[in-house]
Amino acid sequence: MTTLDKKHATRLLRQMLLIRRFEEKSAEMYSATKIRGFLHLYIGEEAVAVGVMATLTPEDAVVATYREHGQALARGMSADSIMAEMFGKKEGCCLGRGGSMHLFDAATRFYGGNAIVAGGLPLAVGLALADAMQGRKRVTCCFFGDGAVAEGDFHESMNLASLWRLPVLFLCENNLYAMGTALRYTQANQDIAAKGASYNMASAVVDGMDVIAVEEAANIAVTHIRSGQGPYLLECRTYRFRPHSMFDTEQYRTKAEVEEWKQRDPIELLADQLTGAGLFSEEERQTLEQDVAVEVEDSVAFAEAGTWEAVEDLTRFVYSERRKA
Amino acid sequence: MNQQTAVRTTTYREAVREALCEALRRDERVFLMGEDVGHYGGCYAVSKGMLTEFGPERIRDTPLCESGFVGVGIGAALGGMRPIVEVMTVNFSLLALDQIVNNAATLLHMSGGQFNVPLVIRMATGAGKQLAAQHAHSFEGWYAHIPGIRVLSPATLEDARGMLWTALEDPDPVLIFENNTLYNMEGILADDAGPVEIDHARVRRPGRDITLITYSASLFKSLDAAEIVVKDGIEVEVIDLRTLRPLDDATYIASIAKTHRVLIVDEGWRSGGLSAEISARITEQAFYDLDLPVERLCTAEVPIPYAGHMEEAALPQVDKIVAIIRRMMDHG
C-alpha cells in the first residue's frame, strides 16, 4: 500500500461520510414521506464510488444505476440538488422528473440513474464510441451490480467495447445479492472478474470496503484505458448494510452476516488507517462529522424550501424545444 | 415538378442509399451501424458499396446484439455523434425495445431536459415476401404509441430519399420504417431531390367521395384501388400519413369534412392499433362530418403465415379495398 496522504485521505473520508449521513437522512425523510417511490441506499458501499471517482477527471463520463446517490455525490453533484430531486422539487437536478433512481447532471457528465438493470452499459459503450470517433481522450465509467452480470446487455456491451477497444471502465459493485437472490443461486461462475477473459478484456478484483485499495485498482484500470489498451472490468467486492430498498424485510440473509460485514465498515477502516498512521485525531473526526452534518441539513432545508414544477409544464421535454419547425 | 427539373428512373433502395451517402458526406458525425451493413452490403443491399467509400469506422458492422448496438447508438448520440442504427427487421427490434423505450424515448424528460438523444433508427417492416411470422410484422403502430420518439414511414421515392436528413437534424430519436416490399419499387425521382419535411401527411390523390387514410406499402394498393373505382365514378382521396407519430390530424380531418366517408387501410393489426387510434381521433374531431361509420381494413389478426396464398389473404389487398369502397358508396 502506498503511504497515506493526509489531505487526500481526509477528502476521501469526508466524501464517504457525506454519503453515509446523506443517506441516513434520506431514510429519515422517506419515513417522514418527504421522499416517495423507491429509495435504494448505498450505505456500506461508499468506498467503491469514492475510490473510483477519485481517479476520474471532469471530462470523463459516469453512468450509474438506480442505487446512485453515492456516485452522484462523489462525482460532485450537490447534496442540495439531489435531496431536492428526491423531494420531487423543481430545484432538483432533474426538476423532480427522475427522483432517487434517475439522477442526471450534464455539468458533471453524469448520465444517470438507470433503473433497468444493465440498461446503462450499452449507453456507456456508446459514449465511449463517440469519444473514440471524435478523437477525445476520455474514459466512460459505468457502474453496475452483480445482478447486471446475468443480463444480456452486460455480455453484449463487454463484447462491443472490447471488439472496438473503447475507453470504458466496467465497474461491477458486487454486493453478493441481486435484490434478494444470492449470487450463488444465479451465476454458474461466481467469479465475475474472470468473465473479462471471455471478452479478451483486462480485469481485476479488489476489496470494495477499502477505499484506498479501490482507488489504487481503479487507477491501474484507468491508466490502462487511457493508454489506449481498451476497456477494463473491475470487480469491487462490497456489501450493502441496509435492505435492498425500503420495502425489503431481508429474509434472504442473516443478521450475523450483516454484522460480520459491518466489522469492515469502509468509513471506519479508513479512519482507523489514518488514526493508526498518526494522521487523524478524534477532534478532526468530530470536525468532519459536523461539517458533513451541516451540508446534509442544508440540503434538507434547500429541498423543503423548493418549489413544485408547474403542472402546465408536464409535457415539456417529451421532445426538444429547440427542434426546427 | 416544373419542366426544368431533370428526373431519372431509380428504385426505393437506391433512394435510401443516396440519402445515407449524402448524410455521411455532409456531416462527419453521421455513421451507419448495424448487422451486415458493411462487408455484406446490407441485408436488403441498401448499403452496398458504402463500406468502400466511407470505411469500417463509419459503416460499422455489429455483432448480433440488437439491444447492445441500439443502446450504443443512444450513447453515441449523447456523446455528440449522429448515429444511424439499422435494425435488420422490425421483429428483431423487439430485442432492443428496452433501449428504445426505456432510454431513447425517456432520457430527455427524465433528465429534466438535460439530455436529448439525436438518434435515427432505420428498420425494414412489413409482409409480402413469404418471410413468415418472425420477419414480417408491422409494429410501427406500436412504436407510434410511445411519447418521446418520432415515427416515420416513407412510402414514396421522394420520402425514401428525403426523410433521413430531416430526421438526422431532429434533436430527438426518430424511427424510420421501410417496407421491405418497396425496396425494388421503381419510379421517377428528381435529380435534385433532397430533404423533405416530416411533419405533415400528404394527399397523394385528390377526390371528393371518400377519404382513404393509409401509409407505407398500403399506399400503392390504395392508389390502385382508387384507379379501379374511378371507372364507377367514385373519386377517392388518398392520404399518405408519412409520419405516424406525431399524427397530422388536420390533413385527414379536412379531407373528411369534404368527403364525409373514411376508410383506414393499415398493414398493422386492428386491435389496439394505429387504425384504432385514427378512428378514435376522427370520432373526437369529425363525428358530425361523417355520413357513415369509420371503416378499417387491417391485417388479419394472425401471425403472418409463410404460404403465399395465406399471407396474401392475411394482408390488405386491392380487391378488398375496392369492395369496401363500393359497399360504402352504396350505403350513401
Interface residues (C-beta under 8 A of the other chain):
Chain A: A61 G92 C93 C94 L95 G96 R97 G98 H102 F104 D105 A106 Y111 G112 G113 N114 I116 G119 L121 P122 L123 A124 V125 G126 L127 A128 L129 A130 D131 M133 Q134 G152 D153 E156 S157 N159 L160 L163 R316 F317 V318 Y319 S320 E321 R322 R323 K324 A325
Chain B: R29 F31 E57 T62 P63 C65 S67 G68 F69 V70 G71 V72 G73 I74 G75 A76 A77 L78 G79 G80 M81 P83 D98 Q99 N102 N103 L107 L108 H109 M110 S111 G112 G113 Q114 F115 N116 P147 G148 R150 E169 D170 P171 D172 D199
